[in-house]
Amino acid sequence: MFRYKKIGYVALNVSDIHKSTKFYKETVGLQHVGTNEKGISFLRCSNDHHNVILYPSMASGIKRVGFQLENDKQLELAYNEFVKNGLNPREVSAAESAELKQGRSFRIVEPNTGLELEFYSKMMHMIKDFVPTHTKIQRLGHVVLNCVDVESTLKFFVEKLNFIVSDHLGENAWMRCFPNKFHHSFALIKSTENKLHHVNFMVQDIDDIGISRNRILNGDVPIAFGPGRHEPSESIFFYFLDPDGMTLEYSFGMEEFPEENARDARLLEPGPWTLDRWGGKPSPQFASKGKIEEQFNKSEK
């Protein structure tokens, strides 16, 4: 099977591109790379050209998730595997790839949720390092979905996309794109509706969590959950809301896995203490917003 480097970027639909660009730059702490003539805004937290893309839209939510393969050979292996398995990979046009500052890229649609997934191996490397402002963001960590049919979606990621499950909690599942070492690159939370759960940014140290909590609170940004500590990944977390009510997370201290002889996925005890060892409870707004821009029709054309 093919090998990943990491989760590369998340594309979000936002209702006010100027307000959201300012928020992700000034409040979240990303670097704004630029906004093109279409109003698409690119931001980064690494030397990649982008780790977050904001698209102007009437309906806010998640548009796409991009995964970076280790190299061109692994990208070709993935493409051939997708063709063999009838996943109908769709090449991104040369014009859009140039717009994204990426090499060859292709997309498929996860059949149970309608979420579009993109795969690439090359993205423009920015010469000047990403310099954190207030929060020492290290990387885009993961994306989590609320999911109606977790069993089928999980099976798709494991059997078709070469993800490995790190932990189960009831029907919920956390998984990593092999051989990425972090506990999860993607996760599925049982729900009555397919939608975004949250987008995560991993930070350098525990002080980033505490300082960001007070900064967010003083800035009148809604706090959704935390600070607290997750049992599944061992991460200390803090969740807050973006201008469209989508949930964002800072986290520190995630469990890491070796490529070989990694522990098996655990069946964790259900209960609120598993989600937060410190006994906190999320707000009603936590993980409540983020429509998936479904791509079913596009994939059938």
Number of C-alpha atoms within 10 A of each C-alpha: 11 19 21 26 17 23 24 26 25 22 21 25 25 26 17 16 18 14 13 21 26 14 16 19 16 14 19 22 20 29 23 20 14 14 17 10 7 8 13 17 23 22 23 23 24 22 17 20 23 28 22 24 23 26 25 18 13 10 14 23 23 29 24 22 23 21 20 22 25 18 15 14 13 19 23 16 15 24 23 14 17 16 13 10 10 9 17 16 21 16 15 18 12 13 9 11 17 14 11 16 15 20 16 18 25 20 21 22 22 18 16 17 23 20 24 23 18 22 24 26 21 18 20 14 14 14 9 8 11 16 16 14 14 15 22 20 25 17 20 23 24 25 23 20 25 24 25 18 18 22 15 13 16 24 12 16 18 16 10 15 19 18 24 22 22 23 21 19 18 13 16 19 24 23 23 25 26 22 19 21 18 21 24 28 24 22 24 25 22 18 16 10 15 23 26 26 24 24 23 21 21 25 22 16 16 14 13 19 26 15 13 19 20 10 15 17 13 9 10 8 16 18 21 23 22 22 19 20 23 18 16 23 19 18 20 24 25 23 26 26 22 19 17 17 18 25 25 21 23 27 26 23 17 19 14 14 17 11 10 7 7 11 9 10 15 13 14 14 13 13 10 13 15 16 20 23 14 15 12 15 15 13 15 9 16 21 25 19 20 25 20 24 19 20 19 17 8 11 18 8 5
